[in-house]
Amino acid sequence: MLSPPPRTPGAASPVMRSPSHSPAPIARRPAPPRPRDFSFLLRPEIYHPLPPHNIPPAFRNSLHNQPSTETPIPELVAQGHFRAAAIAAAQTLSGIGGPSPAQAQPDPTDHERIFDLFYTRLACLTLIDATSLAAQEVKALGDLSSTFYYQTISSPTDNPSVLADVEQGQPKPRPHAQQTQVHIVPWDLRVLAVRLQALGFGDPRRSIMSYYELAREARARLAEVSARHDHSAMELWKARLADLGLRVAGALVEMEDITGAICHLRSLPQNNDGTRAVREALLWLHLGDVENAKRCVGELVAPEDEHGVAIRVLQGLCQMADGEYDAALETWRGLSMLLPGDEMVGVNLAACLLYVGKMEEGKALLENLVDAGRTSHTLLFNLTTMYELSTDRAKALKVKLSEKIASLEHRDTKEKTNADFKL
């Protein structure tokens, strides 16, 4: 008889196991995405200095216009210190801020704080008439449609609000979640960057295409949240779509394509408050076509609770465009009684008084608005123009006006430039 072959050392014997006792395969979680490096937005050479030579001396020396260096950036913005907020945002991004933790340079992977500071910087530059600098600095973002700025997240089917405003926070993966590609740059920064990049690269048509790309994304998000009946998210994306439509019209105006802007506005759906008709009427007035502006006014329905303010304002503008200054004066006087202290009504009333030969009354009206803390560029431009028309000492009056406004502790904007006073 033959003996069985010797067993090889270390060889495992084949053992049959019941399928019910087999161990379940171990599910491996996907590796978390590597944090993106945004150090290219922290380079000091990106940010331009803001020299004070275009600021009136009264504003440089006034104590009301010198915020503390430790004031948080949100407070600077809320108080109207846009120039100081722009400087503080650039210093924080470039790492030359103050000693407080709020002014410390953000981590290169902390994209939420970096984008928040970058948006503050660009927005404040536009508010202080430094749009040309903002158009140069926004180039650092590069192509916002690049896959670098997109992130895959797990959005649960029972929580559609994740898709409504995902840039506000990072949702946590949940069971039965679906993978969604979302943009990590906040929506407001993306919208602001469209116009600034078009200006910076000298390609105005670029903004039109970019707005339509954003609109395509907004429609897709709106369809997703509508399917889930998330009404709050639906209203958010509807508002963003309406805003993009108006921005396209604004971009066409900047391209001096007024006719194209009007055709575009007509293609937009009319909302309940008649915003589209109002904007179309203003564009027709800008083009010099009063008859079409009046036609748009006729499309508006006067709401009883608002006393038809929009209609009466457009009627006053149309009357002035037609040279009917006496009729326009009555219209603006009626609006000033309805809206006492309203700056827009006051400025137009003062301009109408100038055209009917009552410049002193118009000048006094504008000076009263300044005393009340109204200091917009339009108001100051009209007031300083009246100074130039009424006296040879206009420059002294302009300087005195700048000193007066600088001494006002409570006013709508804290910073002014020489251009505001026509100095």
C-alpha positions in Angstrom: 0.0 0.0 0.0 1.0 3.5 -0.8 1.2 5.9 2.1 -0.3 9.4 1.7 2.1 12.1 0.6 3.8 14.1 3.3 2.1 17.4 4.2 4.1 20.5 3.2 5.0 22.6 6.3 3.0 25.8 6.6 0.4 24.8 4.0 -3.1 25.4 5.1 -5.6 22.6 4.8 -8.6 23.3 2.7 -11.6 23.7 5.0 -15.1 24.2 3.7 -17.0 27.0 5.6 -20.7 27.7 5.6 -21.6 30.9 3.7 -23.6 32.0 6.7 -20.5 32.2 8.8 -18.3 34.0 6.2 -17.1 37.4 7.4 -18.7 40.4 5.6 -16.4 42.4 3.4 -15.1 45.5 5.1 -16.4 48.7 3.5 -13.7 51.2 3.0 -14.5 54.9 3.3 -13.1 57.1 0.5 -10.2 59.1 1.6 -11.2 62.7 2.5 -10.3 65.3 -0.1 -7.0 67.0 0.4 -7.4 70.6 1.5 -6.8 73.1 -1.3 -4.0 75.6 -1.0 -5.1 79.2 -1.5 -1.8 80.8 -0.6 -1.8 82.5 -4.0 -4.4 84.9 -2.5 -2.1 85.8 0.4 0.7 87.3 -1.5 1.3 90.9 -0.5 2.1 92.0 -4.1 -1.5 91.4 -5.1 -2.8 94.3 -3.1 -2.2 97.9 -4.1 -1.6 100.7 -1.5 -4.3 103.3 -1.1 -2.6 106.7 -1.0 -4.4 109.5 0.9 -3.6 112.3 -1.6 -7.2 112.2 -2.9 -8.8 112.6 0.5 -9.7 116.2 1.6 -7.5 117.4 4.5 -10.6 117.9 6.7 -11.2 114.2 6.5 -7.6 113.2 7.1 -7.5 115.3 10.3 -11.0 114.7 11.7 -11.2 112.5 14.7 -14.5 111.1 13.5 -12.7 109.7 10.4 -10.0 107.9 12.2 -11.2 104.5 13.4 -9.1 102.5 15.8 -6.6 100.1 14.3 -8.1 97.3 16.4 -11.7 97.8 15.1 -12.9 94.6 13.6 -13.5 94.7 9.8 -17.3 94.0 10.0 -17.6 97.0 12.3 -15.6 99.2 9.9 -18.0 98.2 7.1 -21.1 98.7 9.2 -19.9 102.2 10.2 -19.1 103.3 6.7 -15.3 103.2 7.0 -14.9 101.5 3.6 -11.4 102.7 2.9 -10.2 101.5 6.4 -12.0 98.2 5.9 -10.3 97.7 2.5 -6.9 98.4 4.0 -7.5 96.1 7.0 -8.7 93.3 4.7 -5.5 93.5 2.6 -3.3 93.7 5.6 -4.9 90.6 7.1 -4.7 88.6 3.9 -1.0 89.6 3.3 0.0 88.9 7.0 0.8 92.4 8.1 -2.3 92.9 10.2 -2.4 93.7 13.9 -1.7 91.5 16.9 -5.3 90.5 17.6 -6.4 87.0 16.5 -9.1 88.6 14.2 -6.3 90.3 12.3 -4.0 87.3 12.0 -3.3 86.0 8.5 -5.7 83.1 7.7 -4.4 79.6 7.1 -3.9 78.9 3.3 -6.5 76.1 3.5 -9.1 78.3 5.3 -10.9 79.2 2.1 -14.0 80.5 3.9 -12.1 83.2 5.7 -9.9 84.0 2.7 -12.9 84.5 0.4 -14.7 86.6 3.0 -11.7 88.9 3.4 -11.2 89.0 -0.4 -14.8 89.9 -1.0 -14.6 92.7 1.6 -11.5 94.1 -0.1 -13.0 94.2 -3.6 -16.4 95.5 -2.5 -14.9 98.3 -0.4 -12.7 99.3 -3.2 -15.7 99.7 -5.5 -17.5 101.8 -2.8 -14.6 104.3 -2.6 -14.4 104.7 -6.4 -11.2 102.5 -6.7 -12.8 100.1 -9.1 -9.7 100.1 -11.3 -7.6 98.7 -8.4 -10.3 96.1 -7.7 -10.3 95.1 -11.4 -6.5 94.4 -11.1 -6.6 92.6 -7.8 -9.5 90.3 -8.8 -7.2 88.7 -11.5 -5.6 86.7 -8.7 -8.7 84.5 -8.6 -8.0 83.2 -12.1 -10.7 81.2 -13.9 -13.6 80.7 -11.4 -15.1 78.1 -13.7 -12.0 75.8 -13.2 -12.5 72.5 -11.5 -10.1 73.7 -8.8 -13.0 75.7 -7.3 -15.5 72.8 -7.3 -15.9 70.3 -4.5 -17.9 67.0 -4.3 -20.1 66.9 -1.3 -22.7 64.4 -0.1 -26.1 66.1 0.0 -28.9 64.1 1.6 -32.1 63.7 -0.5 -34.1 64.9 2.5 -32.2 68.1 3.0 -32.2 70.1 -0.2 -31.2 73.3 1.6 -27.6 72.1 1.2 -27.8 73.0 -2.4 -29.4 76.4 -1.8 -26.3 78.0 -0.2 -23.6 75.4 0.3 -20.9 78.0 0.4 -22.1 79.0 3.9 -20.8 75.8 5.4 -19.7 72.2 4.7 -22.5 69.7 5.1 -21.7 66.4 6.8 -22.1 63.1 4.8 -25.3 61.2 5.7 -26.8 57.9 4.8 -28.4 57.6 1.3 -26.6 60.8 0.2 -26.0 61.7 -3.4 -22.8 63.2 -4.7 -23.1 66.8 -5.9 -20.5 69.2 -7.4 -20.7 72.6 -5.7 -18.7 75.8 -6.0 -16.7 76.7 -2.9 -16.5 80.4 -3.7 -19.4 82.4 -2.1 -22.1 83.5 -4.5 -21.7 87.2 -3.8 -17.9 87.0 -4.6 -18.6 85.1 -7.8 -21.1 87.7 -9.0 -18.8 90.7 -8.1 -15.9 89.1 -9.8 -17.7 88.8 -13.1 -17.8 92.6 -13.7 -14.4 93.3 -12.2 -12.7 90.6 -14.2 -14.3 91.9 -17.4 -12.9 95.4 -16.6 -9.5 94.0 -15.6 -9.0 92.0 -18.7 -10.6 94.7 -21.0 -13.2 92.3 -22.3 -16.8 93.6 -21.6 -18.4 90.7 -23.4 -16.8 88.4 -20.9 -19.2 89.6 -18.2 -22.2 88.7 -20.4 -21.1 85.2 -20.9 -20.2 84.8 -17.2 -23.6 86.0 -16.1 -25.2 83.5 -18.3 -23.1 80.7 -16.9 -24.1 81.7 -13.4 -27.7 81.8 -14.6 -27.4 78.3 -16.0 -26.2 77.0 -12.7 -28.9 78.9 -10.8 -31.6 77.3 -13.0 -30.1 73.8 -12.3 -30.1 74.5 -8.5 -33.6 75.9 -8.7 -34.8 72.7 -10.5 -33.2 70.5 -7.9 -34.8 72.3 -4.9 -38.1 72.7 -6.6 -38.3 68.9 -7.1 -37.8 68.6 -3.3 -40.4 71.4 -2.5 -37.9 73.4 -0.5 -39.7 76.8 -0.7 -37.0 78.8 1.1 -34.3 77.6 -1.3 -36.6 78.2 -4.2 -37.1 81.8 -3.3 -33.3 82.2 -2.8 -32.5 80.9 -6.3 -35.4 82.8 -7.9 -34.0 86.0 -6.4 -30.5 85.2 -7.7 -31.9 84.6 -11.2 -33.7 87.9 -11.2 -30.6 89.7 -10.0 -28.5 88.2 -12.8 -31.0 89.3 -15.4 -30.7 92.9 -14.2 -26.9 92.6 -14.1 -26.9 91.5 -17.8 -28.8 94.7 -18.6 -26.3 96.7 -16.6 -23.4 95.1 -18.5 -25.0 96.0 -21.8 -25.3 99.6 -20.6 -21.6 99.7 -19.8 -21.0 98.4 -23.3 -23.1 101.4 -24.5 -25.6 99.0 -26.0 -28.7 100.7 -24.7 -31.0 99.2 -27.3 -29.8 95.7 -26.5 -30.3 96.4 -22.8 -33.9 97.5 -23.3 -34.6 94.4 -25.5 -33.1 92.2 -22.8 -35.2 93.9 -20.1 -38.3 93.3 -22.1 -37.5 89.6 -22.2 -37.4 89.3 -18.4 -40.6 88.4 -16.6 -42.4 91.3 -14.9 -42.5 91.1 -11.1 -45.2 92.3 -8.8 -43.5 95.6 -7.9 -42.9 96.6 -11.5 -39.1 96.7 -11.2 -38.6 95.8 -14.8 -40.8 98.6 -16.2 -39.1 101.1 -13.9 -35.7 100.1 -15.1 -36.7 100.1 -18.7 -38.2 103.6 -18.3 -34.9 104.9 -16.8 -33.0 103.3 -19.7 -35.2 105.1 -22.3 -34.6 108.4 -20.5 -30.9 107.7 -20.6 -31.3 107.2 -24.3 -33.3 110.4 -24.7 -36.5 108.7 -25.8 -39.1 110.3 -23.5 -42.1 108.8 -25.3 -41.0 105.2 -24.7 -40.3 106.1 -21.1 -43.8 107.4 -20.7 -45.1 104.2 -22.3 -43.3 102.2 -19.6 -44.8 104.5 -16.9 -48.3 103.6 -18.4 -47.6 99.9 -17.8 -47.2 100.4 -14.1 -50.1 100.0 -11.7 -50.1 102.3 -8.7 -50.3 100.4 -5.5 -52.5 102.2 -3.0 -50.3 101.5 0.0 -47.3 103.1 -1.7 -49.2 106.0 -3.2 -47.7 105.3 -6.6 -44.3 106.7 -5.7 -42.4 105.0 -8.5 -44.9 106.3 -11.1 -44.8 109.9 -9.7 -40.9 109.8 -9.7 -40.8 108.7 -13.3 -43.4 111.3 -14.2 -41.3 114.0 -12.7 -38.2 112.8 -14.6 -40.2 112.7 -17.9 -41.5 116.2 -17.3 -37.9 117.5 -16.7 -36.7 115.7 -19.8 -39.4 117.4 -21.8 -38.5 120.8 -20.4 -41.8 121.1 -18.4 -40.1 122.4 -15.3 -43.1 124.1 -13.7 -45.1 120.8 -13.9 -42.1 118.9 -12.7 -41.7 121.3 -9.8 -45.2 120.5 -8.6 -44.6 116.8 -8.9 -41.4 117.0 -6.8 -43.0 119.2 -4.2 -45.8 116.7 -3.8 -43.3 113.9 -3.4 -41.3 115.9 -0.8 -44.4 116.2 1.3 -45.1 112.5 0.9 -41.5 111.5 1.6 -40.0 114.2 3.9 -36.2 114.1 4.1 -35.9 111.7 1.1 -32.5 112.5 -0.5 -33.5 111.4 -4.0 -36.6 113.5 -4.1 -34.7 116.5 -2.5 -31.9 116.4 -5.1 -34.3 116.3 -8.0 -36.4 119.1 -6.4 -33.3 121.2 -6.0 -32.3 120.6 -9.6 -35.8 121.6 -10.8 -35.6 124.8 -8.7 -32.4 125.6 -10.4 -34.0 125.3 -13.8 -36.9 127.6 -12.8 -34.6 130.3 -11.5 -34.8 129.6 -7.8 -31.3 128.5 -7.2 -31.0 130.0 -3.7 -34.0 127.9 -2.6 -32.5 124.8 -4.2 -29.1 125.4 -2.6 -30.7 125.9 0.8 -32.6 122.6 0.4 -29.4 120.7 -0.4 -27.6 122.3 2.6 -30.5 121.2 4.9 -30.0 117.6 3.6 -26.3 117.8 4.4 -27.2 119.0 7.9 -29.4 116.0 8.3 -26.4 113.7 7.5 -27.1 113.1 3.8 -23.8 113.2 2.0 -24.1 111.1 -1.2 -21.9 111.9 -4.2 -24.9 113.0 -6.2 -26.1 115.5 -3.6 -22.6 117.0 -3.1 -22.0 117.2 -6.9 -25.2 119.2 -7.3 -24.5 121.4 -4.3 -21.0 122.3 -5.3 -22.2 123.0 -8.9 -24.6 125.5 -7.4 -21.7 127.1 -5.5 -19.8 127.4 -8.8 -22.8 129.0 -10.5 -23.6 131.5 -7.7 -20.2 132.9 -6.7 -16.6 133.4 -7.6 -15.6 132.0 -4.2 -16.7 128.5 -5.0 -13.5 126.9 -3.9 -13.7 128.4 -0.4 -17.3 127.2 -0.1 -16.3 123.7 -1.2 -13.5 123.5 1.4 -15.9 124.8 4.0 -18.5 122.2 3.0 -15.9 119.4 3.3 -14.9 120.6 6.8 -18.6 120.8 7.8 -19.3 117.2 6.6 -16.1 115.9 8.3 -17.3 117.3 11.6 -20.6 115.5 11.4 -20.4 112.4 13.6 -23.6 110.9 12.2 -23.6 110.7 8.5 -24.3 108.0 5.9 -20.8 107.5 4.7 -17.6 108.3 6.6 -15.0 108.7 3.8 -15.0 111.2 1.0 -12.6 112.1 -1.8 -11.7 115.4 -3.5 -13.9 114.4 -6.4 -17.0 114.4 -4.2 -16.5 118.2 -3.6 -15.1 118.9 -7.1 -11.9 120.1 -5.6 
